[in-house]
Amino acid sequence: MDTEQYAVTAEFYDYVVPYQARQDVAFFVEAAQASGGPVLEVGCGTGRVLIPTARAGISIYGIDLSPHMLAVCEQRLEQEPAEVRQRVQLDLADMRAFDLGQTFKLITIPFRPFQHLIEVEDQIACLRCIRRHLADDGRFILDLFNPSLPIMAREATGEEQGDEPEFTMPDGRRVLRRNRIVARDVFRQYHDVELIYTVTHPDGRTERLVHTFPMRYLFRYEAEHLLARCGFAVEALYAEYDKSPYGSTYPGELIFVARKG
Ligand SMILES: C[S@@+](CC[C@H](N)C(=O)[O-])C[C@H]1O[C@@H](n2cnc3c(N)ncnc32)[C@H](O)[C@@H]1O
């Protein structure tokens, strides 16, 4: 995973309308409060979940491989009161190989960072690292999308798509984001995806910025087997962040709550 690619996305991330509309923050904050902390967020990005967690009184450690995403998170934290800032620790680290020298009551990986891992060895390395950092009575929340077979069958490769509203940056740039699947590897279960940002500057000049990355999809039982193989027992599987059970909606999400098995 070349997280330098997140250089393009980082400054826009918190303004993207569908990201702002996600219903997951309350779910993760509630889980953090129930755990009592400390929490580890793997792939914490710009702090979309991490900062509300710290505001809710819970100590949280965030790791991410993108210095660009972490830089945005740090800038955002500077706007927070000292008591919130002191609950947060950030580190540039790869989810496949990290050693933070402590354990956590809750480890989360919100909004699909795990799907940036393409190879099974990388997935296993990540899950083993997470398990080593989990307290014996701790919980791990793995957050994936549930691959929709009808959507995957319908989506055309190479075609730009998306109907997100345009958003405006604080400096007046207007940004329209679209996406496309550039290539599919049906054997290794991943898509090469492009997020395409068309930026219109206040002087009318436009530029096109592209964030390219591979996105792996996992089906329910594959993820369950992977968790079991890495020493986790699944306690709950939700389809939505309101805790609707898996099977109540399609495709929904794949939100696993696991403990040490
Ligand atoms: C879609 S963002 C999710 C960010 C945040 N968790 C949220 O909910 O908004 C995915 C994040 O995973 C990070 N990431 C990708 N591969 C990684 C790796 N191998 N180790 C750590 N972080 C990684 C990216 O840099 C990015 O910040």
The ligand as a MOL file (V3000), in Angstrom:
LIG
                    3D

  0  0  0     0  0            999 V3000
M  V30 BEGIN CTAB
M  V30 COUNTS 27 29 0 0 0
M  V30 BEGIN ATOM
M  V30 1 C -10.4350 5.4540 4.7580 0
M  V30 2 S -9.1740 6.0180 5.8450 0 CHG=1
M  V30 3 C -9.9280 5.7520 7.4280 0
M  V30 4 C -9.4480 6.7620 8.4510 0
M  V30 5 C -10.1940 6.7720 9.7760 0
M  V30 6 N -10.1400 5.5040 10.4670 0
M  V30 7 C -11.6480 7.1690 9.6050 0
M  V30 8 O -12.5340 6.4240 10.0430 0
M  V30 9 O -11.9260 8.2470 9.0340 0 CHG=-1
M  V30 10 C -7.9730 4.6930 5.7510 0
M  V30 11 C -6.7000 5.0190 6.5170 0
M  V30 12 O -5.8890 3.8220 6.5980 0
M  V30 13 C -4.5310 4.2190 6.5080 0
M  V30 14 N -3.6910 3.0760 6.1310 0
M  V30 15 C -3.6590 2.4150 4.9500 0
M  V30 16 N -2.7620 1.4260 4.9810 0
M  V30 17 C -2.2050 1.4460 6.2330 0
M  V30 18 C -1.2250 0.6440 6.9000 0
M  V30 19 N -0.6130 -0.3770 6.2800 0
M  V30 20 N -0.9540 0.9340 8.1960 0
M  V30 21 C -1.5660 1.9640 8.8360 0
M  V30 22 N -2.4940 2.7560 8.2500 0
M  V30 23 C -2.8120 2.5010 6.9670 0
M  V30 24 C -4.5390 5.3280 5.4760 0
M  V30 25 O -3.3580 6.1170 5.5130 0
M  V30 26 C -5.8190 6.0900 5.8610 0
M  V30 27 O -5.5640 7.1230 6.7610 0
M  V30 END ATOM
M  V30 BEGIN BOND
M  V30 1 1 1 2
M  V30 2 1 2 3
M  V30 3 1 2 10
M  V30 4 1 3 4
M  V30 5 1 4 5
M  V30 6 1 5 6
M  V30 7 1 5 7
M  V30 8 2 7 8
M  V30 9 1 7 9
M  V30 10 1 10 11
M  V30 11 1 11 12
M  V30 12 1 11 26
M  V30 13 1 12 13
M  V30 14 1 13 14
M  V30 15 1 13 24
M  V30 16 1 14 15
M  V30 17 1 14 23
M  V30 18 2 15 16
M  V30 19 1 16 17
M  V30 20 1 17 18
M  V30 21 2 17 23
M  V30 22 1 18 19
M  V30 23 2 18 20
M  V30 24 1 20 21
M  V30 25 2 21 22
M  V30 26 1 22 23
M  V30 27 1 24 25
M  V30 28 1 24 26
M  V30 29 1 26 27
M  V30 END BOND
M  V30 END CTAB
M  END
